[in-house]
Amino acid sequence: MEKNPYAAPRAHVDDVAGASEGDYVPEGIGRQVGRGFAWIVDGFRTFFQSPGTWLLLSFLYMVIFLLIQYGPMLLFGAGAGSITGMMVGVVISSIAVMLLFPVLMSGVMQGCHALANGESLSVGHLFRGFSTNPGRLMLLGVIYLVGFLAILLVVGLFSGGVMPMLMGGMGGMGGMEGGGGAVLLPILIMLALTLPLIMAVLFAPALIGINDESTFAAMGNSFKGCLKNVLPFLVYGIAFLILMVVLGMVFGMIAGGIVSMMFRPDSFMTNPATAMIVGVLSGALVMLLFGLILIPVGMGSIYSSYRDIYYDGDSA
């Protein structure tokens, strides 16, 4: 069949979209070490694509987690009027945070995915996980919770049983050395056990929400993707830590300047109540600024690493 020379040109839209995103690689791709820094740069780029929406989304994100974290503790603590009631509230809030975190994170990852594909970000993306495989995401939260409790149990048993036996034979080494080892070793054990769990959970919300993977497949592929990019994540961690320190100093100065305009400097020294109020306000303002900036940059950088690792040809 001959083509009409006067017909309008046609474009294979699906092919073009696939080429820009790259081919999905479930087990991930190892990237160069320098990509760890590039992910943070991409996080800032994602933030500036829709800063107003990101600020509103981040504020709502913080409010939700503050209510989940402290609401049950205050409710049960005030209702029971005892330490026991408060502890029950802490347990309930901890379980709720771990169950809902994957759901909300998956929604944010889907929002980042929309931005990366030329679509708009909305506050509604925060709740997208409740309509996109919510059961798989909550199962991820359950597994994360059980895994974390198991790690605490192992560390507790080791510290309470094995550790005293080991340290008992080190009496000749001196109290300082023995005491330091008794504190340091459980921390190292907990880090060694927690790191694989974090690796298995890090990309799972995105893989479940965006790529429609099952919970266990997503955890396995998340672990494999992280394992193939240990060095880039090392660079990422160092760079992100430096960023937090720098932002902490900047936000500290901003908070100090704002609070100092609200109170006279001499009242800090003469009135302990005023000093306490100033300290609380300054800390709260710093945490607010931290959340408003680090949530979008952090989530954007995680999405950038996800897209870089699990899509072939999308990044160099």
C-alpha positions in Angstrom: 0.0 0.0 0.0 1.4 3.4 -1.1 1.8 6.2 1.4 0.0 9.4 0.9 2.7 12.1 0.4 0.3 14.8 1.6 -0.6 13.0 4.8 0.4 14.5 8.2 3.5 12.9 9.7 3.0 10.3 12.4 5.1 9.7 15.5 5.3 6.4 17.4 4.5 8.0 20.8 4.9 4.7 22.8 8.4 4.2 21.3 9.5 7.7 22.1 8.2 7.5 25.7 10.0 4.2 26.2 13.2 5.5 24.8 13.2 8.4 27.2 12.5 6.3 30.2 14.7 3.3 29.3 14.1 -0.4 29.7 13.0 -1.6 33.2 15.6 -3.9 34.8 14.1 -5.6 37.8 17.3 -6.6 39.5 19.0 -3.2 39.0 22.1 -2.0 37.3 25.4 -1.0 38.9 26.2 2.7 38.4 29.4 4.7 38.7 30.6 6.0 42.1 29.9 9.6 41.2 26.2 9.0 40.6 25.7 9.1 44.4 26.4 12.9 44.3 24.3 13.3 41.1 21.3 11.8 42.9 21.3 14.6 45.4 21.6 17.2 42.6 18.6 15.6 40.9 16.8 15.8 44.2 17.1 19.6 44.2 16.1 19.6 40.6 13.0 17.7 41.4 12.2 20.1 44.2 12.5 23.2 42.0 10.3 21.6 39.3 7.3 22.2 41.6 8.5 24.0 44.8 5.1 25.3 46.0 3.4 21.9 45.8 6.5 20.2 47.4 6.4 22.6 50.3 2.7 21.9 50.9 3.1 18.2 50.5 6.1 18.1 52.8 4.2 20.1 55.5 1.3 17.7 55.3 3.6 14.7 55.4 5.2 16.1 58.6 1.8 16.8 60.2 0.5 13.3 59.4 3.6 11.6 61.0 3.5 13.9 64.0 -0.2 13.0 64.6 0.6 9.3 64.2 3.7 9.4 66.3 2.5 11.5 69.2 -1.3 11.2 69.0 -1.6 7.7 70.5 1.0 8.4 73.1 -0.8 11.5 74.4 -4.2 9.9 74.1 -3.4 6.7 76.0 -1.1 8.5 78.4 -3.7 11.1 79.3 -6.5 8.5 79.5 -4.7 6.0 81.7 -2.9 8.6 83.6 0.2 6.4 84.0 3.5 5.4 82.4 1.9 2.2 81.3 -0.7 4.0 79.2 2.0 6.2 77.6 4.0 3.1 76.7 1.0 1.5 75.1 0.6 4.7 73.1 4.3 4.5 72.0 3.9 0.9 70.9 0.7 1.7 68.9 2.3 4.8 67.3 5.5 2.9 66.3 3.4 0.2 64.7 1.3 2.7 62.8 4.4 4.6 61.6 6.0 1.5 60.2 2.8 0.3 58.5 1.9 3.7 56.9 5.4 4.8 55.9 5.7 2.5 52.8 2.2 3.6 51.7 3.0 7.3 51.9 6.5 6.9 50.5 5.1 5.0 47.5 2.7 7.9 46.8 5.5 10.4 46.9 7.6 8.2 44.6 4.7 8.1 42.1 4.6 11.9 42.3 8.3 12.0 41.4 7.6 9.6 38.6 4.9 11.9 37.3 7.3 14.9 37.3 10.0 12.9 35.6 7.5 12.0 32.8 6.4 15.6 32.2 3.3 15.4 34.3 2.3 17.6 37.2 2.8 16.9 40.9 -0.2 17.2 43.3 -0.7 16.9 47.0 -2.9 14.0 46.2 0.1 12.0 45.2 0.9 11.7 48.9 -2.1 9.4 49.3 -1.7 7.5 45.9 -0.4 4.5 47.8 -3.8 3.9 49.3 -5.2 3.2 45.9 -2.2 1.5 44.3 -1.4 -1.9 45.8 -2.1 -0.8 49.4 -2.1 -4.4 50.7 1.4 -5.1 49.3 2.7 -1.8 50.8 1.2 -2.5 54.2 2.6 -6.0 54.1 6.0 -4.4 53.4 5.5 -2.3 56.6 4.6 -5.5 58.6 7.7 -7.3 57.4 9.8 -4.2 58.2 8.3 -4.0 61.7 8.8 -7.7 62.4 12.4 -7.6 61.0 13.2 -4.6 63.2 11.8 -6.2 66.3 13.7 -9.4 65.5 16.9 -7.3 65.3 16.2 -5.7 68.6 15.6 -9.1 70.2 18.9 -10.5 68.8 20.8 -7.4 70.0 19.1 -7.6 73.4 19.8 -11.3 73.9 23.4 -10.8 72.8 23.9 -7.8 75.1 22.2 -9.5 78.1 23.6 -13.0 77.7 26.6 -13.4 75.5 28.0 -9.9 76.0 28.6 -10.2 79.8 30.3 -13.6 79.3 32.6 -12.1 76.7 33.4 -9.0 78.8 33.8 -11.0 82.0 37.0 -12.6 80.5 38.4 -9.2 79.7 38.7 -8.0 83.2 42.5 -7.8 82.9 42.1 -5.3 80.0 40.8 -2.5 82.3 37.4 -1.1 83.0 37.5 1.6 80.3 38.3 -0.8 77.5 35.7 -3.4 78.7 33.0 -0.8 79.1 33.7 0.7 75.7 33.5 -2.7 74.0 30.3 -3.5 75.9 28.6 -0.4 74.4 30.2 -0.4 71.0 29.7 -4.1 70.0 25.9 -4.2 70.3 25.7 -1.0 68.2 27.9 -2.6 65.5 25.8 -5.7 65.6 22.6 -3.7 65.2 24.0 -1.7 62.3 25.2 -4.9 60.6 21.7 -6.5 60.9 19.7 -3.3 60.1 21.6 -2.4 56.9 20.3 -5.4 54.9 16.8 -4.7 56.1 17.0 -1.1 54.9 18.5 -2.2 51.6 15.5 -4.5 51.1 13.0 -1.8 51.9 14.5 1.3 50.3 13.2 0.9 46.8 10.4 -1.5 47.5 7.6 1.2 47.8 8.6 2.5 44.3 8.9 -1.0 42.8 5.4 -1.9 44.2 3.7 1.4 43.3 5.3 2.1 39.9 6.3 -1.3 38.6 3.5 -3.4 40.2 5.8 -5.9 41.8 4.8 -8.2 44.6 6.1 -7.4 48.1 8.7 -10.1 48.3 9.9 -9.5 44.7 10.2 -5.8 45.4 12.2 -6.4 48.6 14.5 -8.8 46.8 15.1 -6.5 43.8 15.6 -3.5 46.2 18.3 -5.4 48.0 20.0 -6.4 44.8 19.9 -2.9 43.4 21.4 -1.5 46.6 24.1 -4.3 46.7 25.2 -3.4 43.2 25.6 0.3 44.1 27.3 0.2 47.5 30.0 2.7 46.5 27.6 5.2 45.0 25.4 5.0 48.1 28.5 5.6 50.2 29.2 8.8 48.3 25.5 9.6 48.6 25.5 9.1 52.4 28.5 11.3 52.9 27.2 14.1 50.6 23.8 14.0 52.3 25.4 14.2 55.7 27.4 17.2 54.7 24.2 18.8 53.3 22.4 18.2 56.6 25.2 19.9 58.5 25.3 22.9 56.2 21.5 23.3 56.2 21.5 22.9 60.0 23.9 25.8 60.4 21.9 28.0 57.9 18.5 27.1 59.4 19.9 27.6 62.9 21.0 31.2 62.0 17.6 31.9 60.3 15.7 30.5 63.3 17.9 32.5 65.8 17.3 35.7 63.8 13.5 35.2 63.7 13.2 34.3 67.4 15.5 37.2 68.4 13.1 39.6 66.7 10.3 38.2 68.8 12.1 38.5 72.2 14.5 41.0 73.7 18.1 39.6 74.0 18.3 40.6 77.7 15.2 38.5 78.5 17.1 35.3 77.7 19.4 35.7 80.7 17.0 37.2 83.2 13.9 35.0 82.6 14.4 31.2 82.6 10.9 30.7 81.2 11.6 33.0 78.3 14.9 31.2 77.6 13.0 27.8 77.5 10.4 29.2 75.2 13.0 30.6 72.9 14.8 27.3 72.8 11.6 25.4 72.0 10.6 27.8 69.3 14.1 27.8 67.7 14.2 24.0 67.7 10.7 23.7 66.2 11.5 26.2 63.5 14.7 24.5 62.6 12.9 21.1 62.4 10.2 22.7 60.2 12.7 24.2 57.8 14.6 20.9 57.7 11.5 19.0 56.9 10.3 21.4 54.2 13.6 21.2 52.3 15.0 17.7 53.1 11.7 15.8 52.5 11.4 16.8 48.8 15.2 16.7 48.2 15.5 13.4 50.0 12.5 11.8 48.3 13.6 13.3 44.9 17.1 11.9 45.3 15.8 8.4 46.2 13.6 8.5 43.2 16.5 9.6 41.0 18.6 6.7 42.3 15.6 4.3 41.7 15.3 5.5 38.1 19.0 5.4 37.6 19.4 1.9 38.9 16.3 0.2 37.5 16.1 1.8 34.1 18.7 0.9 31.5 19.8 3.8 29.3 17.9 6.5 31.4 21.2 7.9 32.9 24.8 7.5 32.2 
